[in-house]
Amino acid sequence: MPIPDDVTGREIDKDVQQELQSLPKGLAEDVARNLVMVANLLDEDPEQAYAYSRIALRLASRVAAVREAAGFAAYANQKYSEALAEFRAARRMTGSVELWPVMADCERGMGRPEKALDMAGAPEVQKLDKAGQVEMRLVAAGARRDMDQIDAAIVTLQSSELASNSVQPWTARLRYAYADALLAAGREDEAREWFAKVVESDKDGSTDASDRLAELDGVEFVDALGDDEDDEQGDAIAADAEPAERREAAGDDDAHGDDAHDDVDGDVDGDDIDDARDGVDDAGADKA
């Protein structure tokens, strides 16, 4: 699979570059360029990102960064079993616990929310940084919802990070999960309040909180452009229909003319009239 000429291995993280130094120089550059493509395409084209990750994996499967990238590419394509295997491999190579939350979420994706909850209570969670602990809390709440334990999910999300007024990278997602759980529990007033807080903290628009808030407020958006297009299509249909109507009218006139000619040629009895009417009805049915 070709890689654009302007993509170089220098674009990847310095730690990954250092990790790739164990490879021959040419191979390291090839692997690095594939990893760059994975990172660039992961959000906009997960399937392509996955394809590049498989190439990198084939070239350097013993590099932890490659296994991690392959894991995230598989995860983005909902290949949770494959992603979990790659994350586990990366963790064995590095000894790091930072992938613990996403590994737990893979368990959820595989239909094992109970396993995800077990991981949420494991000692590894205490070794995570603040962002990792918040992520683990989100995964645990999601597992509770998978098990239809909405109230438990709400309690799981209640934390000092949720109550804090400071905006952190995780703030919008944490507030959004809490608002959504409240709404699922039928607590609409509280949900509306928290969706509003999400909007305040979501400066880059990473969530659809504003749409959810508008929906709760009963605001309906009208697509003006779509209405104009519908009007134009309606006019076009009417214009196309008009000649057909004229043709039908002309056809009726012709039919009347033929009837008049028949009247001149000979007498018309009642049976002939009924037959003629049946013929018109049948013709109309054929046109319809």
C-alpha positions in Angstrom: 0.0 0.0 0.0 1.6 3.3 -1.1 2.5 6.0 1.3 2.6 9.7 0.2 6.1 10.9 -0.5 5.7 13.8 2.0 5.1 11.4 4.9 8.3 10.8 6.9 9.1 8.8 10.0 10.2 12.0 11.7 6.5 12.9 12.4 6.0 10.2 15.0 6.6 10.6 18.7 10.2 10.8 19.9 9.7 7.9 22.3 8.6 5.7 19.4 11.5 6.9 17.3 13.8 5.8 20.1 12.1 2.4 20.3 12.5 1.9 16.5 16.3 2.4 16.8 16.6 -1.3 17.5 15.7 -1.9 13.9 17.9 -1.5 10.8 17.7 2.1 9.6 15.7 1.4 6.4 13.3 -0.9 8.1 12.8 1.6 11.0 11.9 4.3 8.4 9.4 2.1 6.7 7.8 1.1 10.0 7.7 4.7 11.2 6.0 5.9 8.0 3.3 3.3 8.3 2.8 4.3 12.0 2.4 7.9 10.8 -0.3 6.8 8.4 -2.1 4.9 11.1 -2.1 8.0 13.3 -3.2 10.3 10.5 -6.1 8.1 9.3 -7.4 6.6 12.5 -10.3 9.0 12.9 -11.2 9.8 9.3 -10.6 6.4 7.7 -10.2 3.6 10.3 -10.2 0.9 7.7 -7.2 2.4 5.9 -5.5 3.0 9.2 -6.0 -0.7 10.0 -4.5 -1.7 6.7 -1.3 0.3 7.4 -1.1 -1.0 11.0 -1.1 -4.6 9.6 1.9 -3.6 7.4 3.7 -2.2 10.3 2.9 -5.3 12.4 4.3 -7.5 9.6 7.5 -5.5 9.5 8.1 -5.2 13.3 5.8 -7.2 15.5 8.3 -7.2 18.3 8.1 -3.4 18.8 5.7 -2.4 21.5 4.7 0.8 19.7 3.7 -1.2 16.7 1.6 -3.6 18.7 -0.1 -0.6 20.4 -0.9 1.1 17.1 -2.3 -2.1 15.7 -4.4 -2.4 18.8 -5.9 1.1 18.4 -6.5 0.5 14.7 -8.4 -2.8 15.4 -10.3 -1.0 18.2 -11.4 1.8 15.9 -12.8 -0.9 13.6 -14.6 -2.7 16.4 -12.3 -5.7 16.2 -12.2 -5.9 20.0 -10.8 -9.4 20.4 -7.9 -8.5 18.1 -7.4 -5.2 19.7 -7.2 -6.8 23.2 -4.6 -9.2 22.0 -2.4 -6.4 20.7 -2.8 -4.3 23.8 -1.9 -7.2 26.0 1.2 -7.8 23.9 2.2 -4.2 24.2 1.7 -4.3 27.9 3.9 -7.4 28.3 6.6 -5.6 26.4 6.5 -2.4 28.3 5.1 -3.3 31.7 3.0 -0.1 31.5 -0.6 0.0 32.8 -1.7 3.0 30.6 -3.6 0.7 28.3 -5.7 -0.8 31.1 -8.9 1.3 30.5 -9.0 0.6 26.8 -8.3 -3.1 27.4 -11.3 -3.1 29.8 -13.4 -1.4 27.1 -12.5 -4.1 24.7 -14.0 -6.6 27.2 -17.2 -4.5 27.0 -17.1 -4.6 23.2 -16.8 -8.4 23.4 -20.0 -8.6 25.5 -18.2 -9.1 28.8 -19.1 -6.1 31.0 -18.6 -8.1 34.2 -14.9 -8.6 33.2 -14.6 -4.8 32.6 -15.9 -4.1 36.1 -13.4 -6.6 37.6 -10.7 -4.7 35.8 -12.0 -1.4 37.1 -11.5 -2.7 40.7 -8.0 -4.1 40.0 -4.8 -2.7 41.6 -3.6 -1.6 38.2 -6.1 1.3 38.3 -4.3 2.9 41.2 -1.2 3.1 39.1 -2.9 5.1 36.4 -2.5 8.9 36.1 -5.6 11.1 36.6 -6.6 10.9 32.9 -6.4 7.2 33.0 -8.4 6.9 36.2 -11.2 9.1 34.7 -11.1 6.9 31.6 -11.5 3.8 33.7 -14.4 5.4 35.5 -16.1 6.1 32.1 -15.5 2.5 31.1 -16.9 1.2 34.4 -20.0 3.3 34.0 -20.5 2.1 30.5 -20.3 -1.5 31.8 -23.0 -0.8 34.3 -25.2 0.6 31.6 -24.5 -2.5 29.5 -25.9 -4.5 32.4 -29.0 -2.1 32.7 -27.7 -0.8 36.0 -28.4 2.9 35.2 -28.5 4.1 38.8 -25.2 2.4 39.5 -23.7 4.0 36.4 -24.7 7.4 37.7 -23.1 6.8 41.0 -19.9 5.5 39.3 -19.6 8.8 37.5 -20.1 11.0 40.5 -16.6 12.0 41.5 -14.4 15.0 42.4 -13.4 15.3 38.7 -17.1 15.6 37.8 -17.8 18.2 40.5 -14.7 20.3 39.7 -15.2 23.6 37.9 -11.8 23.4 36.2 -11.9 22.3 32.6 -9.5 19.4 31.9 -9.1 17.3 28.7 -11.5 14.7 30.1 -14.1 17.2 31.5 -16.5 17.3 28.5 -16.6 13.5 28.1 -17.2 12.9 31.8 -20.0 15.4 32.0 -21.5 14.1 28.8 -21.6 10.5 30.1 -23.2 11.7 33.3 -25.8 13.8 31.5 -26.6 10.9 29.2 -27.0 8.5 32.2 -29.3 10.9 33.9 -31.5 11.1 30.8 -31.6 7.3 30.6 -32.8 7.3 34.2 -35.6 9.7 33.3 -34.1 12.6 35.2 -34.5 15.1 32.3 -34.2 18.4 34.3 -30.8 17.3 35.7 -29.7 15.9 32.4 -30.5 19.3 30.8 -28.4 21.0 33.4 -25.4 18.8 32.8 -25.7 18.9 29.0 -25.5 22.7 29.4 -22.3 22.2 31.4 -20.9 20.0 28.7 -21.4 22.8 26.1 -19.5 25.2 28.4 -16.5 22.8 28.6 -16.6 21.4 25.1 -14.7 24.2 23.3 -13.7 22.1 20.3 -17.2 20.6 19.7 -16.1 17.0 20.3 -19.5 16.0 21.5 -23.1 16.6 20.3 -24.1 18.1 23.6 -25.5 21.3 22.0 -27.8 19.2 19.8 -28.9 17.1 22.8 -29.6 20.3 24.7 -31.7 21.7 21.9 -33.6 18.5 21.7 -34.5 18.6 25.4 -35.6 22.2 24.9 -37.9 21.2 22.1 -36.0 23.2 19.5 -36.4 22.0 15.9 -34.0 22.9 13.2 -35.4 23.6 9.7 -33.2 22.9 6.7 -34.0 25.9 4.6 -31.8 24.7 1.7 -33.6 21.4 1.7 -37.0 23.2 1.5 -35.9 25.2 -1.4 -34.7 22.1 -3.2 -38.1 20.4 -2.5 -39.9 23.4 -3.9 -37.7 23.3 -7.0 -38.4 19.6 -7.5 -42.1 20.2 -7.0 -42.0 22.9 -9.7 -40.1 20.6 -12.1 -42.6 17.8 -11.5 -45.5 20.2 -12.2 -43.8 21.4 -15.4 -43.3 17.9 -16.6 -46.9 17.0 -15.8 -48.4 19.9 -17.7 -47.6 18.7 -21.2 -48.9 15.2 -20.3 -52.2 16.8 -19.1 -52.4 18.7 -22.4 -51.8 15.5 -24.3 -54.5 13.7 -22.3 -56.9 16.6 -23.1 -56.0 16.4 -26.7 -56.6 12.7 -26.6 -60.0 13.3 -25.1 -60.8 15.7 -28.0 -59.7 13.1 -30.5 -61.9 10.6 -28.8 -64.9 12.9 -29.0 -64.1 13.5 -32.7 -64.1 9.8 -33.4 -67.4 9.4 -31.6 -69.0 12.1 -33.7 -67.7 10.4 -36.8 -69.3 7.1 -35.7 -72.5 8.9 -35.1 -72.6 10.2 -38.7 -71.7 6.8 -40.1 -74.4 4.9 -38.4 -76.8 4.5 -35.5 -75.4 3.8 -32.1 -77.4 1.7 -29.7 -77.2 1.5 -25.9 -74.8 -1.5 -26.0 -72.4 0.4 -28.2 -72.4 3.2 -25.7 -71.7 0.9 -22.8 -68.9 -0.8 -24.7 -67.3 2.6 -25.5 -67.4 3.6 -21.8 -65.8 0.4 -20.8 -63.1 1.0 -23.3 -62.4 4.5 -22.0 -62.3 3.1 -18.4 -59.8 0.4 -19.5 -57.6 2.9 -21.2 -57.6 5.2 -18.2 -56.6 2.2 -16.0 -53.7 1.4 -18.4 -52.5 5.0 -18.2 -52.6 4.9 -14.4 
